[in-house]
Amino acid sequence: MTTDRAVRTRAGGRVRTFREQRGLTVRQLATAVHVSPATVTAIEHGRTSITVERLVALADVLQVDPAALLDAEPAAPAAPGRGSRDWRTFEAMPLAPALTGAARAFVTTGYHGATVRSIALAAGISPAGIYHHYASKHDLLRELMTLGMDDLLWRVEAARDEAKDPVQRVALIVEATALWHARRHEIAIIGASEMRSLDPAAHRSIVAFRRRVQEILDDAVLDALPPDADRGEALAAARGISTMCTSIAQWFRPDGESSADEIARQHSRFALRLLELGRP
């Protein structure tokens, strides 16, 4: 192996290690440093060189010194990865400026009312800067919805895995779902209102995410039911609970009377009462 290839392989391995420690997906890291997911994958596998500019950008997102990405020593455990992060803690999503601008524009005027120019204005960049990373307005919508659903899914899975008994499992899944729709209300609003704007392939992808989230709640509800319960009715109730949670994004205000955490716990209690499961 040549020296250059050895450096690329070592640096790529470090990028992957720190990315996983930070709980970022390849797509999230790519978005944050303004490259394609394929480029991040190529970097992590040592198939492409890392420029100094890109090295600094990666280090900034990964919260490490740039030199750490070139260090030959194995990375020491640092920040917890996706599987062990606290699902109740919400930091700003690592969105590229174009995605941040798109989210603002889509919430303000809707997908069809937004233009690449208005998105660029909201992002503080030029329209050419949008097209450099995204081929179309639809690509921005698809990326926002995918990142949002990925963020929701890991939180729901983490909440499920935290539970100590079946009833608490239902309570925590509902709490996590409600909390996400309050904390990520802009992306949640886009997801609820713009499904019709996705092309068929993107629509299928987002529907698959939604079904998985619903299946997690459905399985938990069925597991918590007493033997003589009506399973069909319980599943219908579970879908009603999901709708109750998704609607939070439409009315929640961060400066309102109740905090996001209070609303999430409240909806968790509502769900247990509807299912007649008592409290966790």
HELIX and SHEET records of a PDB file:
HELIX    1   1 THR A    3  GLN A   21  1                                  19    
HELIX    2   2 VAL A   26  VAL A   33  1                                   8    
HELIX    3   3 PRO A   37  GLU A   44  1                                   8    
HELIX    4   4 VAL A   52  LEU A   62  1                                  11    
HELIX    5   5 PRO A   66  LEU A   69  5                                   4    
HELIX    6   6 ARG A   82  SER A   84  5                                   3    
HELIX    7   7 PRO A   97  THR A  109  1                                  13    
HELIX    8   8 VAL A  116  ALA A  123  1                                   8    
HELIX    9   9 PRO A  127  HIS A  133  1                                   7    
HELIX   10  10 LYS A  137  GLU A  162  1                                  26    
HELIX   11  11 PRO A  166  ARG A  183  1                                  18    
HELIX   12  12 HIS A  185  SER A  193  1                                   9    
HELIX   13  13 MET A  195  SER A  197  5                                   3    
HELIX   14  14 PRO A  200  ALA A  224  1                                  25    
HELIX   15  15 ARG A  231  THR A  246  1                                  16    
HELIX   16  16 ILE A  248  TRP A  251  1                                   4    
HELIX   17  17 ALA A  260  LEU A  275  1                                  16    
END                                                                             
